[in-house]
Amino acid sequence: MDYSEIANALVREIESSILLGLDTNFYKEAREFIENLEKKHSDVSDYEVKILRLSLEKLFLIRIKKAVEYIWRTGEKPNIQLPSEEAEIIDRVMTYLEEFKGISKESQVGIFPQIGGKEIVKKIDREEKKKRVQNILVFFIQPYTKLSIGEGRILGPFAKGDLAFIPLTIAKELEKKGVVEILG
């Protein structure tokens, strides 16, 4: 491990929109390298060590952000080689997500247990699926005024960077105008 490996990893990650593979021992080796530099003191200034530590910290945070965004988009863990520290965090995130899914399933099944709850749950699930099909998640690329979505309901105004569930037909119109990006 040396300066260039840390700097190159940071630059590659900044320049890429996707999470890139990284050796499982990357952070361990980088920390050892920095600790050895601190011990030598003669060749390296405190400022250089500080910059290396900050670079490593920023690299870690950028990569965790990308991994979480990947999970948010796909619902799956990134299928690339991750440093062990990142893999541990991503595994915890996935575990919590599974727990949340379990909570929602348990609460649905227990809605009306004494009167055949499964039949009622199926009906509720079908109704919720209909609602989900009609609405879609969008990302606002630019600000937009209020939207009338029928039945006297109004959404907005929206700022650049906002996320919203809006009817699919409206989302397609706004996408054609370059106002939103449809996420799903």
C-alpha positions as CSV (number, residue, x, y, z in Angstrom):
1,M,0.0,0.0,0.0
2,D,1.2,3.5,-0.8
3,Y,-0.1,7.1,-1.4
4,S,-1.0,6.4,-5.0
5,E,-3.3,3.4,-4.2
6,I,-5.3,5.5,-1.7
7,A,-5.5,8.5,-4.0
8,N,-6.3,6.3,-7.1
9,A,-9.1,4.5,-5.2
10,L,-10.6,7.8,-4.2
11,V,-10.4,9.4,-7.7
12,R,-11.8,6.3,-9.3
13,E,-14.8,6.3,-6.9
14,I,-15.4,10.0,-7.4
15,E,-15.4,9.7,-11.2
16,S,-17.6,6.6,-11.3
17,S,-21.4,6.7,-10.9
18,I,-21.4,3.1,-9.8
19,L,-19.8,1.3,-6.8
20,L,-16.5,-0.3,-7.9
21,G,-14.9,-3.4,-6.6
22,L,-12.1,-3.0,-4.0
23,D,-9.9,-5.5,-2.3
24,T,-11.3,-7.0,1.0
25,N,-8.2,-5.8,2.9
26,F,-8.0,-2.3,1.4
27,Y,-8.8,-0.3,4.6
28,K,-6.8,-2.5,6.8
29,E,-3.7,-2.1,4.6
30,A,-4.3,1.6,4.2
31,R,-4.6,2.2,8.0
32,E,-1.4,0.2,8.5
33,F,0.4,2.3,5.9
34,I,-0.7,5.5,7.5
35,E,0.2,4.3,11.0
36,N,3.7,3.4,9.7
37,L,4.1,6.9,8.2
38,E,3.1,8.5,11.5
39,K,5.8,6.4,13.3
40,K,8.6,7.6,10.8
41,H,7.7,11.3,11.3
42,S,10.9,12.3,9.5
43,D,9.8,11.8,5.9
44,V,6.2,12.8,6.2
45,S,4.5,15.9,7.6
46,D,1.5,15.7,9.9
47,Y,-0.4,17.5,7.2
48,E,0.2,14.7,4.6
49,V,-0.9,12.1,7.1
50,K,-4.0,14.2,7.8
51,I,-4.8,14.4,4.1
52,L,-4.4,10.6,3.7
53,R,-6.7,10.0,6.7
54,L,-9.3,12.4,5.3
55,S,-9.0,10.8,1.8
56,L,-9.6,7.4,3.3
57,E,-12.6,8.7,5.3
58,K,-14.2,10.3,2.3
59,L,-13.6,7.2,0.1
60,F,-15.4,5.1,2.8
61,L,-18.4,7.4,3.0
62,I,-18.7,7.7,-0.8
63,R,-18.7,4.0,-1.2
64,I,-21.2,3.4,1.6
65,K,-23.5,6.0,0.1
66,K,-23.3,4.3,-3.3
67,A,-23.9,0.9,-1.8
68,V,-27.0,2.1,0.0
69,E,-28.2,3.8,-3.1
70,Y,-27.8,0.5,-5.0
71,I,-29.8,-1.3,-2.3
72,W,-32.5,1.4,-2.5
73,R,-32.7,1.0,-6.3
74,T,-32.5,-2.8,-6.6
75,G,-33.4,-4.1,-3.2
76,E,-30.3,-6.3,-3.3
77,K,-26.8,-6.2,-1.9
78,P,-24.1,-5.0,-4.4
79,N,-22.6,-8.1,-6.1
80,I,-19.0,-6.9,-6.2
81,Q,-15.9,-7.4,-4.0
82,L,-16.1,-5.1,-1.0
83,P,-13.6,-4.3,1.8
84,S,-14.6,-6.2,4.9
85,E,-15.5,-3.0,6.8
86,E,-18.0,-2.1,4.0
87,A,-19.3,-5.6,3.7
88,E,-20.1,-5.7,7.5
89,I,-22.1,-2.4,7.2
90,I,-24.0,-3.6,4.1
91,D,-24.8,-6.9,5.8
92,R,-26.2,-5.0,8.8
93,V,-28.3,-2.8,6.5
94,M,-29.7,-5.9,4.7
95,T,-30.4,-7.5,8.0
96,Y,-32.4,-4.5,9.2
97,L,-34.3,-4.4,5.9
98,E,-35.2,-8.0,6.3
99,E,-36.4,-7.3,9.8
100,F,-38.6,-4.5,8.5
101,K,-40.1,-6.7,5.9
102,G,-40.8,-9.3,8.6
103,I,-42.5,-6.7,10.7
104,S,-44.8,-5.6,7.9
105,K,-45.7,-9.2,7.0
106,E,-46.5,-10.0,10.6
107,S,-48.7,-7.0,11.1
108,Q,-50.6,-7.8,7.9
109,V,-51.3,-11.4,8.8
110,G,-52.4,-10.4,12.3
111,I,-55.0,-7.8,11.1
112,F,-58.1,-9.9,11.7
113,P,-56.9,-13.3,13.0
114,Q,-60.3,-14.4,14.4
115,I,-62.2,-14.1,11.1
116,G,-59.9,-15.7,8.5
117,G,-57.3,-13.0,8.3
118,K,-55.5,-14.4,5.3
119,E,-58.5,-13.8,3.0
120,I,-58.8,-10.2,4.2
121,V,-55.0,-9.7,3.8
122,K,-55.1,-10.9,0.2
123,K,-57.9,-8.4,-0.5
124,I,-55.9,-5.6,1.1
125,D,-52.8,-6.6,-0.8
126,R,-54.7,-6.5,-4.1
127,E,-56.0,-3.1,-3.3
128,E,-52.5,-1.8,-2.4
129,K,-51.0,-3.3,-5.6
130,K,-53.6,-1.4,-7.6
131,K,-52.6,1.8,-5.9
132,R,-48.9,1.1,-6.5
133,V,-49.5,0.5,-10.2
134,Q,-51.2,3.8,-10.6
135,N,-48.5,5.8,-8.8
136,I,-44.8,5.8,-9.6
137,L,-41.7,7.2,-7.9
138,V,-40.1,10.2,-9.6
139,F,-37.1,12.4,-9.0
140,F,-37.5,16.1,-9.8
141,I,-34.7,17.3,-12.1
142,Q,-35.9,20.8,-11.9
143,P,-38.4,22.8,-9.7
144,Y,-42.1,22.4,-10.6
145,T,-45.3,24.1,-9.4
146,K,-48.3,22.2,-7.9
147,L,-49.8,19.2,-9.6
148,S,-53.5,18.5,-9.6
149,I,-53.9,14.7,-9.3
150,G,-57.6,14.4,-9.4
151,E,-60.4,14.3,-6.8
152,G,-59.3,17.8,-5.6
153,R,-55.9,16.5,-4.5
154,I,-52.9,18.7,-5.1
155,L,-49.2,17.8,-4.7
156,G,-46.3,20.2,-4.6
157,P,-44.7,22.6,-5.2
158,F,-41.6,20.5,-5.9
159,A,-37.9,21.6,-5.6
160,K,-35.0,20.2,-7.7
161,G,-34.0,16.9,-6.0
162,D,-37.4,16.1,-4.5
163,L,-38.8,12.6,-4.7
164,A,-42.6,11.9,-5.0
165,F,-45.1,9.3,-5.8
166,I,-47.3,10.6,-8.6
167,P,-49.7,9.1,-11.1
168,L,-47.9,7.3,-14.0
169,T,-49.7,9.4,-16.7
170,I,-48.6,12.7,-15.1
171,A,-45.1,11.3,-14.5
172,K,-44.7,10.4,-18.2
173,E,-45.8,13.9,-19.3
174,L,-43.4,15.5,-16.9
175,E,-40.6,13.2,-18.1
176,K,-41.2,14.3,-21.7
177,K,-40.9,17.9,-20.5
178,G,-37.6,17.1,-18.8
179,V,-38.9,17.9,-15.3
180,V,-38.7,14.5,-13.7
181,E,-36.8,11.2,-14.0
182,I,-39.0,8.2,-13.4
183,L,-37.4,5.9,-10.8
184,G,-40.0,3.1,-10.6
